[in-house]
Amino acid sequence: MGLRVSHGKEALEALKSPDAPSMAILDWMMPYMSGPEVCQSVQKLQKPIPPYLILVTSKSDKRDIVRGLQAGAQDYVTKPYDVNELQARVDVGRRMVQLQQLLAQRIGELEDATRQIRQLRGLLPICCKCKKVREDDGYWSEVETYISDHTDTKFSHSFCPDCYNQVIAEFSQKPTPGLAA
């Protein structure tokens, strides 16, 4: 048996705590805060893994059921309830919580792996002299080849102003073949 509380505000405080239960069975009509009010407040906490909330009530009108689910409850049981039905719904809730925890764990593992990949891809060995880049397979290639292979980048070629002036200067200094000076 888990934690028992005597009213809605106490239930909310328990669900806010760092060691909050992963599941709660809430009566619709509780002193200080109703079950749906507790559900709404818990939803606003935006926990990574929200608790699984089951509302228990004597209200059986479909509009009340919808209102309870819209408030944030994951399930709804009407009084008088069958103990076996309630236990089955708790078991479903337990499985849902386990799946959410497993999913959160897997997401954490994927985020860690992504961070490691970004770190590894952030290290790019480049030759100090020719500026070739070492690929993952150990081969060396031109920087533009590497970037083209690993991104959607396309290149156009041109001269920067400094290189343009240097090429023009070199070109104008070379004698034209076949012309006598």
C-alpha beads as a LAMMPS data file, in Angstrom:
LAMMPS data file: protein, C-alpha beads

181 atoms
180 bonds

1 atom types
1 bond types

-500.0 500.0 xlo xhi
-500.0 500.0 ylo yhi
-500.0 500.0 zlo zhi

Masses

1 110.0

Atoms # bond

1 1 1 0.000 0.000 0.000
2 1 1 1.323 3.443 -0.883
3 1 1 0.978 6.863 0.637
4 1 1 -2.446 7.952 1.927
5 1 1 -3.576 11.541 2.215
6 1 1 -6.743 13.064 3.659
7 1 1 -7.525 15.926 1.242
8 1 1 -6.775 17.384 -2.182
9 1 1 -4.136 19.909 -1.125
10 1 1 -2.206 17.169 0.641
11 1 1 -2.457 14.994 -2.489
12 1 1 -1.082 17.832 -4.612
13 1 1 1.813 18.424 -2.203
14 1 1 2.664 14.707 -2.316
15 1 1 2.584 14.764 -6.129
16 1 1 4.821 17.860 -6.219
17 1 1 7.491 16.362 -3.984
18 1 1 10.811 15.079 -5.402
19 1 1 9.919 11.524 -4.336
20 1 1 6.353 11.802 -5.662
21 1 1 4.467 8.601 -6.365
22 1 1 4.310 7.591 -10.017
23 1 1 0.585 6.841 -9.705
24 1 1 -2.301 8.256 -7.701
25 1 1 -5.909 7.259 -7.186
26 1 1 -7.890 10.415 -6.480
27 1 1 -11.469 10.816 -5.331
28 1 1 -13.380 13.408 -7.315
29 1 1 -14.805 14.989 -4.165
30 1 1 -12.084 15.751 -1.625
31 1 1 -11.840 18.565 0.918
32 1 1 -9.889 21.722 -0.115
33 1 1 -9.298 20.589 -3.728
34 1 1 -11.304 18.288 -5.946
35 1 1 -9.750 15.409 -7.871
36 1 1 -9.994 17.278 -11.209
37 1 1 -8.389 20.370 -9.622
38 1 1 -5.496 18.223 -8.405
39 1 1 -5.187 16.718 -11.910
40 1 1 -5.051 20.175 -13.505
41 1 1 -2.426 21.373 -11.020
42 1 1 -0.292 18.281 -11.582
43 1 1 -0.513 18.790 -15.338
44 1 1 0.827 22.343 -14.941
45 1 1 3.930 20.981 -13.169
46 1 1 5.093 19.619 -16.561
47 1 1 7.131 16.804 -15.049
48 1 1 9.265 14.771 -17.483
49 1 1 7.305 11.698 -16.407
50 1 1 3.926 12.810 -15.093
51 1 1 2.160 10.580 -12.577
52 1 1 -0.604 8.299 -13.790
53 1 1 -3.823 9.651 -12.270
54 1 1 -7.000 7.631 -11.780
55 1 1 -10.172 9.459 -10.705
56 1 1 -12.725 7.573 -8.625
57 1 1 -16.212 9.058 -8.306
58 1 1 -19.902 8.410 -8.051
59 1 1 -20.425 10.776 -11.015
60 1 1 -21.287 8.636 -14.002
61 1 1 -22.536 11.203 -16.497
62 1 1 -20.447 11.116 -19.709
63 1 1 -19.800 14.869 -19.429
64 1 1 -18.230 14.323 -15.991
65 1 1 -16.042 11.534 -17.337
66 1 1 -14.893 13.794 -20.186
67 1 1 -14.300 16.664 -17.745
68 1 1 -12.171 14.421 -15.512
69 1 1 -10.072 13.177 -18.423
70 1 1 -9.663 16.687 -19.822
71 1 1 -8.472 17.818 -16.385
72 1 1 -5.529 15.427 -16.740
73 1 1 -6.649 12.075 -15.354
74 1 1 -5.512 9.081 -17.401
75 1 1 -8.342 6.843 -16.210
76 1 1 -11.721 7.049 -14.522
77 1 1 -13.596 4.557 -12.312
78 1 1 -17.176 5.013 -11.112
79 1 1 -18.434 4.063 -7.645
80 1 1 -19.372 1.594 -6.524
81 1 1 -16.372 0.062 -8.198
82 1 1 -15.410 -3.546 -8.587
83 1 1 -12.108 -4.281 -6.790
84 1 1 -10.925 -6.464 -9.682
85 1 1 -11.654 -3.703 -12.202
86 1 1 -9.781 -1.140 -10.109
87 1 1 -6.835 -3.538 -9.757
88 1 1 -6.818 -4.115 -13.531
89 1 1 -6.791 -0.349 -14.144
90 1 1 -3.953 0.086 -11.622
91 1 1 -2.015 -2.655 -13.438
92 1 1 -2.522 -0.821 -16.747
93 1 1 -1.307 2.379 -15.079
94 1 1 1.747 0.587 -13.723
95 1 1 2.599 -0.665 -17.228
96 1 1 2.157 2.839 -18.640
97 1 1 4.475 4.299 -15.996
98 1 1 7.082 1.602 -16.728
99 1 1 6.874 2.371 -20.464
100 1 1 7.238 6.114 -19.811
101 1 1 10.279 5.473 -17.613
102 1 1 11.829 3.199 -20.234
103 1 1 11.126 5.769 -22.944
104 1 1 12.690 8.544 -20.825
105 1 1 15.745 6.348 -20.258
106 1 1 16.080 5.631 -23.984
107 1 1 15.679 9.319 -24.825
108 1 1 18.459 10.117 -22.342
109 1 1 20.699 7.491 -23.950
110 1 1 19.988 8.900 -27.429
111 1 1 20.732 12.451 -26.251
112 1 1 24.049 11.255 -24.760
113 1 1 24.944 9.435 -27.978
114 1 1 24.042 12.500 -30.048
115 1 1 26.247 14.697 -27.851
116 1 1 29.139 12.245 -28.289
117 1 1 28.659 12.155 -32.059
118 1 1 28.619 15.952 -32.224
119 1 1 31.814 16.039 -30.187
120 1 1 33.501 13.486 -32.434
121 1 1 32.330 15.229 -35.601
122 1 1 33.502 18.505 -34.095
123 1 1 37.076 17.169 -34.183
124 1 1 38.298 17.306 -37.752
125 1 1 41.967 16.481 -38.375
126 1 1 43.373 18.824 -41.023
127 1 1 46.881 18.908 -42.509
128 1 1 48.794 22.044 -41.528
129 1 1 50.487 22.250 -44.919
130 1 1 48.080 21.174 -47.667
131 1 1 44.830 21.610 -45.684
132 1 1 43.516 18.143 -46.571
133 1 1 41.072 16.591 -44.099
134 1 1 41.301 13.054 -42.679
135 1 1 38.089 11.110 -43.266
136 1 1 36.628 8.623 -40.779
137 1 1 38.123 5.760 -42.817
138 1 1 41.628 7.231 -42.505
139 1 1 41.911 8.577 -46.063
140 1 1 42.780 12.217 -46.704
141 1 1 40.689 14.385 -49.003
142 1 1 40.305 18.005 -50.006
143 1 1 38.309 20.133 -47.570
144 1 1 35.628 20.885 -50.159
145 1 1 35.244 17.170 -50.981
146 1 1 34.835 16.348 -47.305
147 1 1 32.268 19.104 -46.774
148 1 1 30.337 18.141 -49.922
149 1 1 30.238 14.492 -48.842
150 1 1 29.027 15.268 -45.304
151 1 1 26.651 18.188 -45.866
152 1 1 24.308 19.598 -48.483
153 1 1 26.793 22.375 -49.267
154 1 1 27.577 23.111 -52.925
155 1 1 30.646 25.077 -53.961
156 1 1 31.291 27.708 -56.561
157 1 1 34.880 28.756 -57.189
158 1 1 36.274 32.222 -57.302
159 1 1 39.275 34.263 -56.149
160 1 1 39.309 36.449 -53.090
161 1 1 40.701 39.965 -53.809
162 1 1 44.187 39.144 -52.459
163 1 1 44.512 35.942 -54.510
164 1 1 43.068 37.637 -57.582
165 1 1 45.733 40.348 -57.416
166 1 1 48.431 37.705 -56.889
167 1 1 47.261 35.624 -59.875
168 1 1 47.058 38.710 -62.117
169 1 1 50.537 39.781 -61.004
170 1 1 51.950 36.293 -61.704
171 1 1 50.174 36.112 -65.040
172 1 1 51.425 39.499 -66.181
173 1 1 55.036 38.603 -65.269
174 1 1 55.107 35.430 -67.369
175 1 1 56.261 35.831 -70.978
176 1 1 53.760 34.795 -73.583
177 1 1 55.074 31.760 -75.492
178 1 1 55.904 32.410 -79.130
179 1 1 56.371 36.167 -78.751
180 1 1 59.833 37.614 -78.910
181 1 1 60.658 40.368 -76.549

Bonds

1 1 1 2
2 1 2 3
3 1 3 4
4 1 4 5
5 1 5 6
6 1 6 7
7 1 7 8
8 1 8 9
9 1 9 10
10 1 10 11
11 1 11 12
12 1 12 13
13 1 13 14
14 1 14 15
15 1 15 16
16 1 16 17
17 1 17 18
18 1 18 19
19 1 19 20
20 1 20 21
21 1 21 22
22 1 22 23
23 1 23 24
24 1 24 25
25 1 25 26
26 1 26 27
27 1 27 28
28 1 28 29
29 1 29 30
30 1 30 31
31 1 31 32
32 1 32 33
33 1 33 34
34 1 34 35
35 1 35 36
36 1 36 37
37 1 37 38
38 1 38 39
39 1 39 40
40 1 40 41
41 1 41 42
42 1 42 43
43 1 43 44
44 1 44 45
45 1 45 46
46 1 46 47
47 1 47 48
48 1 48 49
49 1 49 50
50 1 50 51
51 1 51 52
52 1 52 53
53 1 53 54
54 1 54 55
55 1 55 56
56 1 56 57
57 1 57 58
58 1 58 59
59 1 59 60
60 1 60 61
61 1 61 62
62 1 62 63
63 1 63 64
64 1 64 65
65 1 65 66
66 1 66 67
67 1 67 68
68 1 68 69
69 1 69 70
70 1 70 71
71 1 71 72
72 1 72 73
73 1 73 74
74 1 74 75
75 1 75 76
76 1 76 77
77 1 77 78
78 1 78 79
79 1 79 80
80 1 80 81
81 1 81 82
82 1 82 83
83 1 83 84
84 1 84 85
85 1 85 86
86 1 86 87
87 1 87 88
88 1 88 89
89 1 89 90
90 1 90 91
91 1 91 92
92 1 92 93
93 1 93 94
94 1 94 95
95 1 95 96
96 1 96 97
97 1 97 98
98 1 98 99
99 1 99 100
100 1 100 101
101 1 101 102
102 1 102 103
103 1 103 104
104 1 104 105
105 1 105 106
106 1 106 107
107 1 107 108
108 1 108 109
109 1 109 110
110 1 110 111
111 1 111 112
112 1 112 113
113 1 113 114
114 1 114 115
115 1 115 116
116 1 116 117
117 1 117 118
118 1 118 119
119 1 119 120
120 1 120 121
121 1 121 122
122 1 122 123
123 1 123 124
124 1 124 125
125 1 125 126
126 1 126 127
127 1 127 128
128 1 128 129
129 1 129 130
130 1 130 131
131 1 131 132
132 1 132 133
133 1 133 134
134 1 134 135
135 1 135 136
136 1 136 137
137 1 137 138
138 1 138 139
139 1 139 140
140 1 140 141
141 1 141 142
142 1 142 143
143 1 143 144
144 1 144 145
145 1 145 146
146 1 146 147
147 1 147 148
148 1 148 149
149 1 149 150
150 1 150 151
151 1 151 152
152 1 152 153
153 1 153 154
154 1 154 155
155 1 155 156
156 1 156 157
157 1 157 158
158 1 158 159
159 1 159 160
160 1 160 161
161 1 161 162
162 1 162 163
163 1 163 164
164 1 164 165
165 1 165 166
166 1 166 167
167 1 167 168
168 1 168 169
169 1 169 170
170 1 170 171
171 1 171 172
172 1 172 173
173 1 173 174
174 1 174 175
175 1 175 176
176 1 176 177
177 1 177 178
178 1 178 179
179 1 179 180
180 1 180 181
